[in-house]
Amino acid sequence: MNSLNGKARPLAMLVAATGWLAVLLQLYLSLALALAQGKTMGQGLVMYFGYFTILTNLLVCLAVTWPLLAPNSGPGRYFARPIVTGWVTASIAFVGIAYYVLLRHVWQPQGLRLLADVLLHYVSPALCVIYSLIVLRGSALRWTAPLWWSIYLLIYFAYALLRGALIGSYPYGFIDASALGYAVAVRNGFLLLIAFLLLAYLLMLAWRIGAKRD
């Protein structure tokens, strides 16, 4: 993400290590589950990449790893931009809050599944928010930025609906158009979009307040 000097670099390394551990552990678990159910590894990958949680945690991994390993490369410079740091942070924070509010009671993971669950939905979001409070302090992001960030959610929503229509499986029950109907699924998606925008603006306010205190 943004500047990797001082306190930011060790924290970025921690975010990267935690993120890669989480996504790779979940990949192993997803493929193992698919094979245990008589499915192919390809089907396991399709299921794995269907989740907003996975895609966003992968985004976090790229956003911290590229500036660490190749800061002068095109992707390294891109992910170091404050507006990109804000987008990634808002997205992963939304993963954590949405999971806690909507999905934490849906299942009770144990063992390695519990570890992956905690890393993906709680540890990674928390570390990223802490990181953003350091590197985005003093960054005057445009107030229209969350509107641009929300395009990521809209693209995922369209992808989830199309994917569900093609394979008959939806990653989340609250956007399951086959069970709820498209009207309800779209309504739920719209409410989630509003929630994301509110969260993004709260984060922007926190970054600006930090700058004023400095």
C-alpha positions as CSV (number, residue, x, y, z in Angstrom):
1,M,0.0,0.0,0.0
2,N,1.2,3.6,0.6
3,S,4.6,4.6,2.2
4,L,6.6,1.7,3.6
5,N,8.9,3.7,5.8
6,G,9.2,3.5,9.6
7,K,6.3,1.7,11.3
8,A,4.5,1.0,8.0
9,R,7.0,-1.5,6.6
10,P,7.0,-4.1,9.4
11,L,3.2,-3.9,9.5
12,A,3.0,-4.3,5.8
13,M,5.1,-7.4,6.1
14,L,2.8,-8.7,8.8
15,V,-0.3,-8.0,6.7
16,A,1.3,-9.8,3.7
17,A,2.3,-12.8,5.7
18,T,-1.1,-13.1,7.4
19,G,-2.9,-12.6,4.1
20,W,-1.0,-15.2,2.1
21,L,-1.3,-17.7,4.9
22,A,-5.0,-17.2,5.0
23,V,-5.7,-17.5,1.3
24,L,-3.4,-20.4,0.8
25,L,-4.8,-22.3,3.8
26,Q,-8.3,-21.7,2.5
27,L,-7.3,-22.8,-1.0
28,Y,-6.0,-26.1,0.5
29,L,-9.2,-26.6,2.5
30,S,-11.4,-25.8,-0.5
31,L,-9.7,-28.2,-2.8
32,A,-9.6,-30.9,-0.1
33,L,-13.4,-30.5,0.4
34,A,-14.1,-30.6,-3.3
35,L,-12.2,-33.8,-3.7
36,A,-13.8,-35.3,-0.6
37,Q,-17.2,-34.6,-2.2
38,G,-16.3,-36.3,-5.5
39,K,-15.7,-33.1,-7.4
40,T,-12.7,-32.1,-9.5
41,M,-10.0,-29.6,-8.5
42,G,-11.4,-27.4,-11.2
43,Q,-14.7,-27.3,-9.5
44,G,-13.0,-26.6,-6.3
45,L,-11.3,-23.6,-7.8
46,V,-14.6,-22.3,-9.2
47,M,-16.1,-22.5,-5.7
48,Y,-13.0,-20.9,-4.1
49,F,-12.9,-17.9,-6.4
50,G,-16.6,-17.3,-6.1
51,Y,-16.3,-15.7,-2.7
52,F,-15.9,-11.9,-2.2
53,T,-13.9,-12.8,0.9
54,I,-11.3,-14.7,-1.1
55,L,-11.0,-12.2,-3.9
56,T,-10.6,-9.3,-1.5
57,N,-8.1,-11.0,0.7
58,L,-6.1,-11.8,-2.5
59,L,-6.4,-8.1,-3.4
60,V,-4.9,-7.3,0.0
61,C,-2.0,-9.7,-0.5
62,L,-1.2,-8.1,-3.8
63,A,-1.6,-4.6,-2.5
64,V,1.0,-5.1,0.3
65,T,3.4,-7.5,-1.4
66,W,4.0,-5.7,-4.6
67,P,5.2,-2.4,-3.0
68,L,7.4,-4.5,-0.7
69,L,9.1,-6.6,-3.3
70,A,9.0,-4.4,-6.4
71,P,8.2,-0.8,-5.3
72,N,9.4,0.8,-8.6
73,S,7.4,-1.5,-10.8
74,G,4.1,-0.4,-12.3
75,P,2.0,-2.5,-10.0
76,G,4.2,-1.5,-7.1
77,R,3.6,2.2,-7.7
78,Y,-0.1,1.6,-8.4
79,F,-0.7,-0.2,-5.1
80,A,1.3,2.5,-3.3
81,R,-1.2,5.2,-4.3
82,P,-3.3,6.5,-1.3
83,I,-6.5,6.2,-3.2
84,V,-5.8,2.5,-3.9
85,T,-4.8,1.9,-0.3
86,G,-8.2,3.4,0.7
87,W,-10.1,1.2,-1.8
88,V,-8.4,-2.0,-0.6
89,T,-8.8,-1.0,3.1
90,A,-12.5,-0.2,2.7
91,S,-13.1,-3.4,0.8
92,I,-11.5,-5.7,3.3
93,A,-13.0,-3.9,6.3
94,F,-16.4,-4.4,4.6
95,V,-15.6,-8.2,4.4
96,G,-15.0,-8.3,8.2
97,I,-18.1,-6.3,9.2
98,A,-20.4,-8.0,6.7
99,Y,-19.3,-11.4,7.8
100,Y,-19.7,-10.6,11.5
101,V,-23.2,-9.2,11.0
102,L,-24.6,-11.6,8.4
103,L,-22.6,-14.8,8.3
104,R,-20.8,-15.7,11.6
105,H,-23.8,-17.7,12.8
106,V,-24.2,-19.7,9.6
107,W,-21.6,-22.2,10.4
108,Q,-19.2,-23.3,13.2
109,P,-15.8,-24.1,11.8
110,Q,-13.3,-26.2,13.7
111,G,-9.6,-26.8,13.5
112,L,-7.9,-25.4,10.4
113,R,-11.2,-24.2,9.1
114,L,-11.6,-22.0,12.2
115,L,-8.1,-20.7,11.7
116,A,-8.7,-19.8,8.1
117,D,-12.1,-18.2,9.0
118,V,-10.5,-16.0,11.7
119,L,-7.6,-14.9,9.5
120,L,-9.7,-14.1,6.5
121,H,-12.6,-12.3,8.3
122,Y,-11.1,-10.7,11.3
123,V,-7.3,-10.6,11.4
124,S,-6.7,-9.4,7.9
125,P,-9.4,-6.6,8.1
126,A,-8.2,-5.4,11.5
127,L,-4.5,-5.3,10.4
128,C,-5.4,-3.4,7.2
129,V,-7.4,-0.8,9.0
130,I,-4.6,-0.3,11.5
131,Y,-2.1,0.0,8.6
132,S,-4.3,2.5,6.8
133,L,-4.5,4.7,9.9
134,I,-0.7,5.0,9.7
135,V,-0.1,5.4,5.9
136,L,-3.2,7.4,5.1
137,R,-2.8,10.0,7.9
138,G,-2.5,13.3,6.1
139,S,-3.8,12.0,2.8
140,A,-6.6,14.3,1.5
141,L,-8.6,11.8,-0.6
142,R,-11.5,13.1,-2.7
143,W,-14.9,12.6,-1.1
144,T,-16.0,11.0,-4.4
145,A,-13.4,8.2,-4.0
146,P,-15.9,5.7,-2.3
147,L,-18.2,6.0,-5.3
148,W,-15.3,4.7,-7.5
149,W,-14.4,2.1,-5.0
150,S,-17.9,0.8,-5.0
151,I,-17.5,-0.3,-8.7
152,Y,-15.5,-3.3,-7.3
153,L,-18.6,-4.4,-5.4
154,L,-20.9,-3.9,-8.4
155,I,-18.6,-5.9,-10.6
156,Y,-18.5,-8.7,-8.0
157,F,-22.3,-8.6,-7.6
158,A,-22.8,-9.0,-11.4
159,Y,-20.2,-11.8,-11.5
160,A,-21.9,-13.6,-8.6
161,L,-25.3,-13.4,-10.2
162,L,-23.9,-14.5,-13.6
163,R,-21.9,-17.3,-12.0
164,G,-24.9,-18.5,-10.1
165,A,-27.1,-18.5,-13.2
166,L,-24.5,-20.6,-15.0
167,I,-23.6,-23.2,-12.4
168,G,-26.6,-23.0,-10.1
169,S,-24.7,-22.1,-7.0
170,Y,-24.5,-18.8,-5.2
171,P,-21.7,-17.9,-2.8
172,Y,-24.0,-16.1,-0.3
173,G,-27.5,-16.9,0.6
174,F,-28.6,-13.2,0.7
175,I,-27.9,-12.9,-3.1
176,D,-29.1,-16.3,-4.1
177,A,-31.4,-15.3,-6.9
178,S,-32.6,-18.9,-7.5
179,A,-34.1,-19.0,-3.9
180,L,-35.0,-15.4,-3.3
181,G,-35.7,-14.1,-6.8
182,Y,-33.8,-11.4,-8.6
183,A,-35.8,-8.6,-7.1
184,V,-34.9,-9.5,-3.6
185,A,-31.3,-10.4,-4.5
186,V,-30.8,-7.0,-6.1
187,R,-32.5,-5.2,-3.2
188,N,-30.1,-6.9,-0.8
189,G,-27.1,-6.0,-3.0
190,F,-28.2,-2.4,-3.0
191,L,-28.4,-2.4,0.8
192,L,-24.9,-3.8,1.0
193,L,-23.7,-1.2,-1.4
194,I,-25.1,1.6,0.9
195,A,-23.5,-0.1,3.9
196,F,-20.2,-0.2,2.0
197,L,-20.4,3.5,1.2
198,L,-21.2,4.4,4.8
199,L,-18.2,2.4,6.0
200,A,-15.9,4.0,3.4
201,Y,-16.9,7.5,4.4
202,L,-16.3,6.7,8.1
203,L,-12.8,5.4,7.3
204,M,-12.1,8.6,5.3
205,L,-13.3,10.6,8.2
206,A,-10.9,8.7,10.5
207,W,-8.0,9.3,8.2
208,R,-8.8,13.0,8.0
209,I,-9.2,13.4,11.8
210,G,-5.8,11.7,12.3
211,A,-4.3,14.3,9.9
212,K,-5.8,17.2,11.8
213,R,-4.5,15.9,15.1
214,D,-1.0,15.7,13.7
